[in-house]
Amino acid sequence: MSYLEATNDLYKQAALTPDVGLCCTTNPVWQLPGLSIPTIMQEMNYGCGSTVSASDLVNDPKVLYVGVGGGMELLQFAYFSRQKGGVTGVDVVDEMLSACKSNFKIAEEENPWFRSEFVNLLKGDALNLPIESESIDVAAQNCLFNIFKLEDLRKAVAEMYRVLKPHGRLVMSDPVCEQPMNQTLRNDDRLRALCLSGSIPIKDYVKVLTDAGFGTIEIRARKSYRILSPNHYPTEELVHIESIEIAAIKDPMPEDGPCVFTGKTAIYYGGEPYLDDKNGHVLLQNQPLAVCDKTAAALAALQEPIHISESTWHYDGGGCC
């Protein structure tokens, strides 16, 4: 049995018998006017964060969500895109699609504004999406792509890039791990399916995205997720796994490389009202400016009175690149 077959079997069982402890997100459930999340959807929220951000979801976007779970994030996306087929959910597991469809009937009872026709559920594979090229404004996945081995991860990201419109965005939440893992952990198909042993370092995750062509990367959140300890797992040391929420934007790739925002800020504290670096960045006296890592390095190299903060791994927009 391949690791993908093991994953499908695990989530087939999770669809038939909801497993509240399968994944654990510390994110609170969205509380929005008129939005009620059915209990069953919350129990089947097999994610490690959130991919739903109001700032991404303007002007009735066409949304794609891969790996439907119990339908919670599909319902949240539909809240912002109330149109027939405005949201498309794709999953390879028949039982999960069926459970999600049933959960939408409950959501209709609890939400007068919601109709199941807002969400189009499709059987499909993340490695070969049944979606037309350049037809999607926002694509999302939550705690799925970390399961893939590197070659398949590249394929899945390339598929998301293909279906996005120019300047569209891929929004994801996935576990990551900065520590090396032993091969016993890496080769355990069940642990990989449980979103544990497939976790890779953030820089490697970002490289897969930029190699696919995404010109702008935003790391929006970074949180503790799991500990693999010797008394529970085949490891001789504690392994700390985190989760990140990240957006990859299908902007043209800059000539000097991608813009990766990790929460750095530049503050000019010199004697003039502002500093112009003659490269598109104007820093006002003692006013923080969010900058990508590339710009942060360039500003630091000027040897001007500029304070560059460390990465906070929390970026919420704005600034200059």
C-alpha positions as CSV (number, residue, x, y, z in Angstrom):
1,M,0.0,0.0,0.0
2,S,1.4,3.4,-1.0
3,Y,1.4,6.3,1.5
4,L,-1.4,8.0,-0.5
5,E,-3.5,4.9,-0.2
6,A,-2.9,4.9,3.5
7,T,-3.9,8.5,3.7
8,N,-7.1,7.9,1.8
9,D,-8.0,5.0,4.1
10,L,-7.4,7.1,7.2
11,Y,-9.7,9.9,6.0
12,K,-12.3,7.5,4.8
13,Q,-12.6,6.3,8.4
14,A,-12.6,9.9,9.6
15,A,-15.5,10.6,7.3
16,L,-17.5,7.6,8.5
17,T,-16.7,8.1,12.2
18,P,-15.7,11.7,13.0
19,D,-12.4,11.9,14.9
20,V,-12.3,15.1,17.0
21,G,-8.7,14.6,18.0
22,L,-7.4,13.8,14.5
23,C,-6.1,17.3,14.0
24,C,-6.0,20.1,16.5
25,T,-6.2,23.8,15.5
26,T,-5.9,26.5,18.1
27,N,-7.8,28.9,15.9
28,P,-11.2,30.0,17.2
29,V,-14.1,29.2,15.0
30,W,-15.0,32.3,12.9
31,Q,-17.8,34.4,14.5
32,L,-19.4,36.5,11.8
33,P,-22.9,38.0,11.7
34,G,-25.4,35.4,10.6
35,L,-22.8,32.6,10.3
36,S,-23.5,29.4,12.3
37,I,-21.0,26.5,12.1
38,P,-22.8,23.2,12.7
39,T,-21.3,21.1,15.5
40,I,-20.6,18.2,13.1
41,M,-18.5,20.5,10.9
42,Q,-16.4,21.6,13.9
43,E,-15.9,17.9,14.9
44,M,-14.7,17.2,11.4
45,N,-12.4,20.2,11.2
46,Y,-9.3,18.2,10.2
47,G,-7.0,21.2,9.8
48,C,-4.1,22.9,11.7
49,G,-5.1,26.5,11.3
50,S,-7.3,28.6,9.1
51,T,-7.2,29.6,5.4
52,V,-10.1,32.0,5.6
53,S,-9.3,35.7,5.6
54,A,-11.8,38.4,4.7
55,S,-9.0,40.5,3.0
56,D,-8.6,37.7,0.4
57,L,-12.3,37.3,-0.3
58,V,-13.6,40.5,-1.9
59,N,-15.8,41.0,-4.9
60,D,-17.5,37.5,-4.9
61,P,-14.3,35.5,-5.7
62,K,-14.2,32.1,-7.3
63,V,-12.8,29.9,-4.5
64,L,-11.2,26.4,-4.7
65,Y,-10.7,24.3,-1.6
66,V,-8.8,21.0,-1.9
67,G,-9.5,18.4,0.8
68,V,-13.0,19.2,1.9
69,G,-13.0,17.7,5.5
70,G,-16.4,18.2,7.1
71,G,-17.1,21.4,5.0
72,M,-16.4,24.0,7.7
73,E,-14.1,26.2,5.6
74,L,-16.2,25.6,2.5
75,L,-19.1,27.1,4.4
76,Q,-16.9,30.0,5.6
77,F,-15.8,30.7,2.1
78,A,-19.4,30.6,0.8
79,Y,-20.2,33.3,3.4
80,F,-18.1,35.6,1.3
81,S,-19.0,34.2,-2.1
82,R,-22.8,33.7,-2.1
83,Q,-23.3,32.6,-5.7
84,K,-24.1,29.3,-7.3
85,G,-20.8,27.4,-7.7
86,G,-18.9,30.3,-6.2
87,V,-16.9,27.8,-4.1
88,T,-15.6,24.4,-5.4
89,G,-14.5,21.6,-3.0
90,V,-12.3,18.8,-4.4
91,D,-11.6,15.6,-2.6
92,V,-10.4,12.1,-3.6
93,V,-12.3,10.3,-0.8
94,D,-15.9,9.5,-1.7
95,E,-17.0,9.1,1.9
96,M,-15.6,12.6,2.8
97,L,-17.5,14.1,-0.1
98,S,-20.7,12.4,1.0
99,A,-20.3,13.4,4.6
100,C,-19.6,17.0,3.5
101,K,-22.7,17.1,1.4
102,S,-24.8,15.9,4.3
103,N,-23.3,18.5,6.6
104,F,-24.4,21.2,4.1
105,K,-28.0,20.2,4.7
106,I,-27.5,20.9,8.4
107,A,-25.8,24.2,7.5
108,E,-28.8,25.2,5.4
109,E,-31.1,24.7,8.5
110,E,-28.8,26.8,10.7
111,N,-28.0,29.6,8.2
112,P,-30.9,31.1,6.3
113,W,-28.6,32.8,3.8
114,F,-26.8,29.5,2.8
115,R,-27.7,27.2,0.0
116,S,-25.8,24.0,-0.9
117,E,-25.6,25.1,-4.5
118,F,-23.1,27.8,-3.4
119,V,-20.6,24.9,-3.1
120,N,-19.8,22.6,-6.0
121,L,-18.3,19.3,-4.7
122,L,-16.0,17.4,-7.1
123,K,-14.2,14.0,-6.9
124,G,-10.6,14.8,-7.8
125,D,-7.0,14.4,-7.0
126,A,-4.8,17.3,-5.8
127,L,-2.1,16.1,-8.2
128,N,-4.4,16.4,-11.2
129,L,-7.2,18.9,-10.4
130,P,-10.4,18.7,-12.4
131,I,-10.4,22.6,-12.7
132,E,-9.9,24.8,-15.7
133,S,-6.6,26.8,-15.9
134,E,-6.7,30.4,-14.7
135,S,-10.3,30.2,-13.4
136,I,-9.8,30.6,-9.7
137,D,-9.3,33.7,-7.6
138,V,-8.4,32.1,-4.3
139,A,-7.2,28.5,-3.9
140,A,-6.8,26.9,-0.4
141,Q,-5.8,23.8,1.4
142,N,-5.6,23.0,5.1
143,C,-3.3,20.4,6.5
144,L,-3.1,18.3,3.3
145,F,0.0,19.3,1.3
146,N,2.3,18.4,4.2
147,I,1.3,14.8,3.7
148,F,2.9,14.7,0.3
149,K,6.4,13.6,-0.4
150,L,8.5,16.2,-2.1
151,E,7.9,15.2,-5.7
152,D,4.2,15.0,-5.1
153,L,4.2,18.3,-3.1
154,R,5.7,20.0,-6.2
155,K,3.0,18.6,-8.4
156,A,0.2,19.7,-6.0
157,V,1.6,23.3,-5.8
158,A,2.0,23.4,-9.6
159,E,-1.6,22.4,-10.0
160,M,-2.7,25.2,-7.7
161,Y,-0.6,27.6,-9.7
162,R,-2.1,26.4,-12.9
163,V,-5.7,27.0,-11.9
164,L,-5.2,30.4,-10.4
165,K,-5.9,33.6,-12.3
166,P,-3.0,36.1,-12.6
167,H,-2.6,37.8,-9.2
168,G,-4.7,35.0,-7.6
169,R,-3.6,33.6,-4.3
170,L,-3.0,30.2,-2.8
171,V,-3.8,30.2,1.0
172,M,-2.6,27.3,3.1
173,S,-2.2,26.0,6.6
174,D,0.3,23.2,7.1
175,P,2.6,21.7,9.8
176,V,6.3,22.5,9.4
177,C,9.3,21.2,11.3
178,E,12.8,22.8,11.6
179,Q,14.4,19.7,13.2
180,P,15.6,16.7,11.2
181,M,13.5,13.6,11.6
182,N,14.8,10.0,11.5
183,Q,13.9,7.7,8.6
184,T,11.6,5.6,10.8
185,L,9.4,8.6,11.3
186,R,9.7,9.8,7.7
187,N,8.8,6.3,6.4
188,D,5.8,5.7,8.6
189,D,2.8,6.1,6.3
190,R,0.3,6.5,9.1
191,L,2.3,9.2,10.8
192,R,2.6,11.0,7.5
193,A,-1.2,10.7,6.9
194,L,-1.7,12.1,10.4
195,C,0.1,15.3,9.3
196,L,3.2,14.7,11.5
197,S,6.1,13.0,9.7
198,G,5.8,14.8,6.4
199,S,6.5,18.2,7.9
200,I,9.5,20.1,6.4
201,P,11.3,23.3,7.3
202,I,9.7,26.6,6.4
203,K,12.5,27.6,3.9
204,D,12.0,24.3,2.0
205,Y,8.2,24.9,1.9
206,V,8.7,28.4,0.6
207,K,11.2,27.2,-2.0
208,V,8.6,24.8,-3.4
209,L,6.2,27.7,-3.8
210,T,8.7,30.1,-5.4
211,D,10.0,27.3,-7.7
212,A,6.4,27.0,-9.0
213,G,6.4,30.7,-9.9
214,F,4.7,32.5,-7.1
215,G,6.4,35.9,-6.9
216,T,5.1,37.0,-3.5
217,I,4.9,34.9,-0.3
218,E,3.3,36.0,3.0
219,I,3.8,34.1,6.2
220,R,0.8,35.1,8.2
221,A,1.0,33.0,11.3
222,R,3.3,30.5,13.0
223,K,2.2,28.4,16.0
224,S,3.1,25.4,18.0
225,Y,1.3,22.3,16.8
226,R,2.6,18.9,18.1
227,I,5.5,17.3,20.0
228,L,6.8,13.9,18.9
229,S,8.3,12.5,22.2
230,P,10.3,9.3,22.7
231,N,7.7,7.8,25.0
232,H,5.1,8.0,22.2
233,Y,7.0,7.9,18.9
234,P,10.1,6.2,17.5
235,T,12.4,9.1,18.1
236,E,15.3,9.6,20.6
237,E,14.7,13.3,21.0
238,L,11.7,15.6,21.3
239,V,10.6,16.9,17.9
240,H,8.7,20.1,17.9
241,I,6.2,20.6,15.0
242,E,4.7,24.0,14.3
243,S,1.9,25.1,11.9
244,I,2.1,28.0,9.6
245,E,-0.6,30.0,7.7
246,I,0.9,31.2,4.4
247,A,-0.3,32.9,1.2
248,A,1.4,32.5,-2.1
249,I,0.4,35.2,-4.7
250,K,0.6,34.6,-8.4
251,D,2.4,37.8,-9.1
252,P,5.1,38.1,-11.7
253,M,8.5,36.9,-10.4
254,P,10.7,40.0,-9.7
255,E,14.1,39.9,-11.6
256,D,15.9,39.9,-8.3
257,G,13.9,37.0,-6.9
258,P,10.6,36.5,-4.9
259,C,9.4,38.8,-2.2
260,V,9.0,36.8,1.0
261,F,7.3,38.5,3.9
262,T,8.1,37.0,7.3
263,G,7.1,39.9,9.5
264,K,10.2,42.1,9.3
265,T,9.9,45.9,9.8
266,A,12.2,48.7,9.0
267,I,12.3,52.0,11.0
268,Y,14.3,55.0,9.9
269,Y,15.6,57.0,12.9
270,G,18.0,59.5,11.2
271,G,17.9,63.3,11.3
272,E,15.9,63.9,8.1
273,P,12.1,63.7,7.7
274,Y,12.4,60.6,5.6
275,L,14.9,58.3,3.8
276,D,14.5,57.4,0.1
277,D,16.7,54.5,-0.9
278,K,16.2,55.4,-4.6
279,N,14.8,51.9,-5.1
280,G,11.1,52.5,-4.5
281,H,11.2,52.5,-0.7
282,V,10.6,55.7,1.3
283,L,10.9,55.4,5.1
284,L,9.3,58.2,7.1
285,Q,11.1,59.3,10.3
286,N,10.4,56.8,13.1
287,Q,7.5,55.2,11.2
288,P,7.6,51.3,11.0
289,L,7.3,49.9,7.4
290,A,6.7,46.2,6.8
291,V,9.3,44.9,4.4
292,C,10.0,41.6,2.7
293,D,13.2,39.8,3.7
294,K,14.9,40.8,0.4
295,T,14.2,44.6,1.0
296,A,15.2,44.2,4.7
297,A,18.6,43.0,3.6
298,A,19.0,45.7,1.0
299,L,18.1,48.4,3.5
300,A,20.5,47.0,6.1
301,A,23.3,47.1,3.6
302,L,22.9,50.9,3.2
303,Q,24.5,51.4,6.6
304,E,22.0,54.2,7.3
305,P,20.3,54.7,10.7
306,I,17.6,52.1,10.0
307,H,16.4,49.5,12.5
308,I,15.5,46.2,10.9
309,S,13.5,43.9,13.2
310,E,13.8,40.1,13.3
311,S,11.2,38.0,11.6
312,T,8.0,37.7,13.7
313,W,6.5,35.1,11.3
314,H,3.3,37.1,11.5
315,Y,2.6,39.3,8.5
316,D,-0.8,41.0,8.0
317,G,-0.3,43.0,4.9
318,G,0.8,46.5,4.0
319,G,4.3,47.8,3.7
320,C,6.6,48.0,0.7
321,C,8.6,45.6,-1.3
